[in-house]
Amino acid sequence: MFNCVTATGGAVRDGSSGDGGVHLTKRQRLATELRRLRDLAGISGRDLAHRIGMSQSKISRIESGTVIPTMPEVTAWADAVESSTQTREWLVDLTESAFTEIHTWRAALQRQPHLQDDIREQEDQAKLVRVFQPTLVPGLLQTAEYARRVFLLFDPPYSEGDLAMAVAARLQRQLALYQENRRFEFLVTEAALRCRPGPVKLLLAQLDRVSSLSTLENVSIGLIPHNREAVVCPAHGFTVYIGDESVEDTFVQVETTHVRLNANAAEDVAIYERQWNLLAGTAIYQDEAREFLAALRAEIGGTAR
């Protein structure tokens, strides 16, 4: 998938096939196996929670795949259900791999016409979504025509029917911006604001759209001008999904040309949180950002005459 045009990533349901040919992520495979082992041992979720010193609600979140357990928690789980040595070793390998998942765009699009519904599901489960985009305006901020032009750049390409569905689904995702109990934060570079996937009038309308959305109380849009001193040099966009219940529900998605990578380990998430904080310190916001957008719009519009 074209790196600079995925614009906030996709919750790709990739991974090895499970029972019945259903594709599961490594996180989901781990969750399914842990629940299977508990059921085989004849232990209730409440009893297991008591045995390994964990809340019953966390047991439920682990078994649903919402939370990835730590290695000590998996080891304690294996002890409680009296797993075999071979099963324990497999659980360890599966847990390690679940903390960093890699999903190819090609495989995901072979199973569904677009990824927008999966992305929306991830956004719905987060209390805060943070998007850094160095190359394009993020998908949640795009106009319909800007989004359509972006999707036209995808490789492999969309069919005409799938393209229309993808655009409509992206616009449907944007309804979340108007829900006051949701929180979204964006950091967008000047280079991304200047990227033009169509005629000048397309970009002018897109800049107006960003300016308008920046007035929403639950939306923060920080712009990073070219003239700011670099404090960190991320080579790609990333999205931080901050969970609704605990820090364990927080993870990061990183987009590359052919794959999406999920970083779930706390140490890896911390790297992106540090980068976010550094980038946020170089950005401009609110009235200053809107004045910057107006000046940029005037410059770009003037060059088109």
Secondary structure as a PSIPRED ss2 file (coil, helix, strand):
# PSIPRED VFORMAT (PSIPRED V4.0)

   1 M C   1.000  0.000  0.000
   2 F C   1.000  0.000  0.000
   3 N H   0.000  1.000  0.000
   4 C H   0.000  1.000  0.000
   5 V H   0.000  1.000  0.000
   6 T C   1.000  0.000  0.000
   7 A C   1.000  0.000  0.000
   8 T C   1.000  0.000  0.000
   9 G C   1.000  0.000  0.000
  10 G C   1.000  0.000  0.000
  11 A C   1.000  0.000  0.000
  12 V C   1.000  0.000  0.000
  13 R C   1.000  0.000  0.000
  14 D C   1.000  0.000  0.000
  15 G C   1.000  0.000  0.000
  16 S C   1.000  0.000  0.000
  17 S E   0.000  0.000  1.000
  18 G C   1.000  0.000  0.000
  19 D H   0.000  1.000  0.000
  20 G H   0.000  1.000  0.000
  21 G H   0.000  1.000  0.000
  22 V C   1.000  0.000  0.000
  23 H E   0.000  0.000  1.000
  24 L C   1.000  0.000  0.000
  25 T C   1.000  0.000  0.000
  26 K H   0.000  1.000  0.000
  27 R H   0.000  1.000  0.000
  28 Q H   0.000  1.000  0.000
  29 R H   0.000  1.000  0.000
  30 L H   0.000  1.000  0.000
  31 A H   0.000  1.000  0.000
  32 T H   0.000  1.000  0.000
  33 E H   0.000  1.000  0.000
  34 L H   0.000  1.000  0.000
  35 R H   0.000  1.000  0.000
  36 R H   0.000  1.000  0.000
  37 L H   0.000  1.000  0.000
  38 R H   0.000  1.000  0.000
  39 D H   0.000  1.000  0.000
  40 L H   0.000  1.000  0.000
  41 A H   0.000  1.000  0.000
  42 G C   1.000  0.000  0.000
  43 I C   1.000  0.000  0.000
  44 S C   1.000  0.000  0.000
  45 G H   0.000  1.000  0.000
  46 R H   0.000  1.000  0.000
  47 D H   0.000  1.000  0.000
  48 L H   0.000  1.000  0.000
  49 A H   0.000  1.000  0.000
  50 H H   0.000  1.000  0.000
  51 R H   0.000  1.000  0.000
  52 I H   0.000  1.000  0.000
  53 G C   1.000  0.000  0.000
  54 M C   1.000  0.000  0.000
  55 S C   1.000  0.000  0.000
  56 Q H   0.000  1.000  0.000
  57 S H   0.000  1.000  0.000
  58 K H   0.000  1.000  0.000
  59 I H   0.000  1.000  0.000
  60 S H   0.000  1.000  0.000
  61 R H   0.000  1.000  0.000
  62 I H   0.000  1.000  0.000
  63 E H   0.000  1.000  0.000
  64 S C   1.000  0.000  0.000
  65 G C   1.000  0.000  0.000
  66 T C   1.000  0.000  0.000
  67 V C   1.000  0.000  0.000
  68 I C   1.000  0.000  0.000
  69 P C   1.000  0.000  0.000
  70 T C   1.000  0.000  0.000
  71 M H   0.000  1.000  0.000
  72 P H   0.000  1.000  0.000
  73 E H   0.000  1.000  0.000
  74 V H   0.000  1.000  0.000
  75 T H   0.000  1.000  0.000
  76 A H   0.000  1.000  0.000
  77 W H   0.000  1.000  0.000
  78 A H   0.000  1.000  0.000
  79 D H   0.000  1.000  0.000
  80 A H   0.000  1.000  0.000
  81 V C   1.000  0.000  0.000
  82 E C   1.000  0.000  0.000
  83 S C   1.000  0.000  0.000
  84 S C   1.000  0.000  0.000
  85 T H   0.000  1.000  0.000
  86 Q H   0.000  1.000  0.000
  87 T H   0.000  1.000  0.000
  88 R H   0.000  1.000  0.000
  89 E H   0.000  1.000  0.000
  90 W H   0.000  1.000  0.000
  91 L H   0.000  1.000  0.000
  92 V H   0.000  1.000  0.000
  93 D H   0.000  1.000  0.000
  94 L H   0.000  1.000  0.000
  95 T H   0.000  1.000  0.000
  96 E H   0.000  1.000  0.000
  97 S H   0.000  1.000  0.000
  98 A H   0.000  1.000  0.000
  99 F C   1.000  0.000  0.000
 100 T E   0.000  0.000  1.000
 101 E E   0.000  0.000  1.000
 102 I E   0.000  0.000  1.000
 103 H E   0.000  0.000  1.000
 104 T E   0.000  0.000  1.000
 105 W H   0.000  1.000  0.000
 106 R H   0.000  1.000  0.000
 107 A H   0.000  1.000  0.000
 108 A H   0.000  1.000  0.000
 109 L H   0.000  1.000  0.000
 110 Q H   0.000  1.000  0.000
 111 R H   0.000  1.000  0.000
 112 Q C   1.000  0.000  0.000
 113 P C   1.000  0.000  0.000
 114 H C   1.000  0.000  0.000
 115 L C   1.000  0.000  0.000
 116 Q H   0.000  1.000  0.000
 117 D H   0.000  1.000  0.000
 118 D H   0.000  1.000  0.000
 119 I H   0.000  1.000  0.000
 120 R H   0.000  1.000  0.000
 121 E H   0.000  1.000  0.000
 122 Q H   0.000  1.000  0.000
 123 E H   0.000  1.000  0.000
 124 D H   0.000  1.000  0.000
 125 Q C   1.000  0.000  0.000
 126 A E   0.000  0.000  1.000
 127 K E   0.000  0.000  1.000
 128 L E   0.000  0.000  1.000
 129 V E   0.000  0.000  1.000
 130 R E   0.000  0.000  1.000
 131 V E   0.000  0.000  1.000
 132 F E   0.000  0.000  1.000
 133 Q E   0.000  0.000  1.000
 134 P C   1.000  0.000  0.000
 135 T C   1.000  0.000  0.000
 136 L C   1.000  0.000  0.000
 137 V C   1.000  0.000  0.000
 138 P C   1.000  0.000  0.000
 139 G H   0.000  1.000  0.000
 140 L H   0.000  1.000  0.000
 141 L H   0.000  1.000  0.000
 142 Q C   1.000  0.000  0.000
 143 T C   1.000  0.000  0.000
 144 A H   0.000  1.000  0.000
 145 E H   0.000  1.000  0.000
 146 Y H   0.000  1.000  0.000
 147 A H   0.000  1.000  0.000
 148 R H   0.000  1.000  0.000
 149 R H   0.000  1.000  0.000
 150 V H   0.000  1.000  0.000
 151 F H   0.000  1.000  0.000
 152 L H   0.000  1.000  0.000
 153 L C   1.000  0.000  0.000
 154 F C   1.000  0.000  0.000
 155 D C   1.000  0.000  0.000
 156 P C   1.000  0.000  0.000
 157 P C   1.000  0.000  0.000
 158 Y C   1.000  0.000  0.000
 159 S C   1.000  0.000  0.000
 160 E H   0.000  1.000  0.000
 161 G H   0.000  1.000  0.000
 162 D H   0.000  1.000  0.000
 163 L H   0.000  1.000  0.000
 164 A H   0.000  1.000  0.000
 165 M H   0.000  1.000  0.000
 166 A H   0.000  1.000  0.000
 167 V H   0.000  1.000  0.000
 168 A H   0.000  1.000  0.000
 169 A H   0.000  1.000  0.000
 170 R H   0.000  1.000  0.000
 171 L H   0.000  1.000  0.000
 172 Q H   0.000  1.000  0.000
 173 R H   0.000  1.000  0.000
 174 Q H   0.000  1.000  0.000
 175 L H   0.000  1.000  0.000
 176 A H   0.000  1.000  0.000
 177 L H   0.000  1.000  0.000
 178 Y H   0.000  1.000  0.000
 179 Q C   1.000  0.000  0.000
 180 E C   1.000  0.000  0.000
 181 N C   1.000  0.000  0.000
 182 R C   1.000  0.000  0.000
 183 R E   0.000  0.000  1.000
 184 F E   0.000  0.000  1.000
 185 E E   0.000  0.000  1.000
 186 F E   0.000  0.000  1.000
 187 L E   0.000  0.000  1.000
 188 V E   0.000  0.000  1.000
 189 T E   0.000  0.000  1.000
 190 E H   0.000  1.000  0.000
 191 A H   0.000  1.000  0.000
 192 A H   0.000  1.000  0.000
 193 L H   0.000  1.000  0.000
 194 R H   0.000  1.000  0.000
 195 C C   1.000  0.000  0.000
 196 R C   1.000  0.000  0.000
 197 P C   1.000  0.000  0.000
 198 G C   1.000  0.000  0.000
 199 P C   1.000  0.000  0.000
 200 V H   0.000  1.000  0.000
 201 K H   0.000  1.000  0.000
 202 L H   0.000  1.000  0.000
 203 L H   0.000  1.000  0.000
 204 L H   0.000  1.000  0.000
 205 A H   0.000  1.000  0.000
 206 Q H   0.000  1.000  0.000
 207 L H   0.000  1.000  0.000
 208 D H   0.000  1.000  0.000
 209 R H   0.000  1.000  0.000
 210 V H   0.000  1.000  0.000
 211 S H   0.000  1.000  0.000
 212 S H   0.000  1.000  0.000
 213 L H   0.000  1.000  0.000
 214 S C   1.000  0.000  0.000
 215 T C   1.000  0.000  0.000
 216 L C   1.000  0.000  0.000
 217 E C   1.000  0.000  0.000
 218 N C   1.000  0.000  0.000
 219 V E   0.000  0.000  1.000
 220 S E   0.000  0.000  1.000
 221 I E   0.000  0.000  1.000
 222 G E   0.000  0.000  1.000
 223 L E   0.000  0.000  1.000
 224 I E   0.000  0.000  1.000
 225 P C   1.000  0.000  0.000
 226 H C   1.000  0.000  0.000
 227 N C   1.000  0.000  0.000
 228 R C   1.000  0.000  0.000
 229 E C   1.000  0.000  0.000
 230 A C   1.000  0.000  0.000
 231 V C   1.000  0.000  0.000
 232 V C   1.000  0.000  0.000
 233 C C   1.000  0.000  0.000
 234 P C   1.000  0.000  0.000
 235 A C   1.000  0.000  0.000
 236 H C   1.000  0.000  0.000
 237 G C   1.000  0.000  0.000
 238 F E   0.000  0.000  1.000
 239 T E   0.000  0.000  1.000
 240 V E   0.000  0.000  1.000
 241 Y E   0.000  0.000  1.000
 242 I E   0.000  0.000  1.000
 243 G E   0.000  0.000  1.000
 244 D C   1.000  0.000  0.000
 245 E C   1.000  0.000  0.000
 246 S C   1.000  0.000  0.000
 247 V H   0.000  1.000  0.000
 248 E H   0.000  1.000  0.000
 249 D H   0.000  1.000  0.000
 250 T C   1.000  0.000  0.000
 251 F E   0.000  0.000  1.000
 252 V E   0.000  0.000  1.000
 253 Q E   0.000  0.000  1.000
 254 V E   0.000  0.000  1.000
 255 E E   0.000  0.000  1.000
 256 T C   1.000  0.000  0.000
 257 T C   1.000  0.000  0.000
 258 H C   1.000  0.000  0.000
 259 V E   0.000  0.000  1.000
 260 R E   0.000  0.000  1.000
 261 L E   0.000  0.000  1.000
 262 N E   0.000  0.000  1.000
 263 A E   0.000  0.000  1.000
 264 N C   1.000  0.000  0.000
 265 A C   1.000  0.000  0.000
 266 A H   0.000  1.000  0.000
 267 E H   0.000  1.000  0.000
 268 D H   0.000  1.000  0.000
 269 V H   0.000  1.000  0.000
 270 A H   0.000  1.000  0.000
 271 I H   0.000  1.000  0.000
 272 Y H   0.000  1.000  0.000
 273 E H   0.000  1.000  0.000
 274 R H   0.000  1.000  0.000
 275 Q H   0.000  1.000  0.000
 276 W H   0.000  1.000  0.000
 277 N H   0.000  1.000  0.000
 278 L H   0.000  1.000  0.000
 279 L H   0.000  1.000  0.000
 280 A H   0.000  1.000  0.000
 281 G C   1.000  0.000  0.000
 282 T C   1.000  0.000  0.000
 283 A C   1.000  0.000  0.000
 284 I E   0.000  0.000  1.000
 285 Y C   1.000  0.000  0.000
 286 Q H   0.000  1.000  0.000
 287 D H   0.000  1.000  0.000
 288 E H   0.000  1.000  0.000
 289 A H   0.000  1.000  0.000
 290 R H   0.000  1.000  0.000
 291 E H   0.000  1.000  0.000
 292 F H   0.000  1.000  0.000
 293 L H   0.000  1.000  0.000
 294 A H   0.000  1.000  0.000
 295 A H   0.000  1.000  0.000
 296 L H   0.000  1.000  0.000
 297 R H   0.000  1.000  0.000
 298 A H   0.000  1.000  0.000
 299 E H   0.000  1.000  0.000
 300 I H   0.000  1.000  0.000
 301 G H   0.000  1.000  0.000
 302 G H   0.000  1.000  0.000
 303 T H   0.000  1.000  0.000
 304 A C   1.000  0.000  0.000
 305 R C   1.000  0.000  0.000
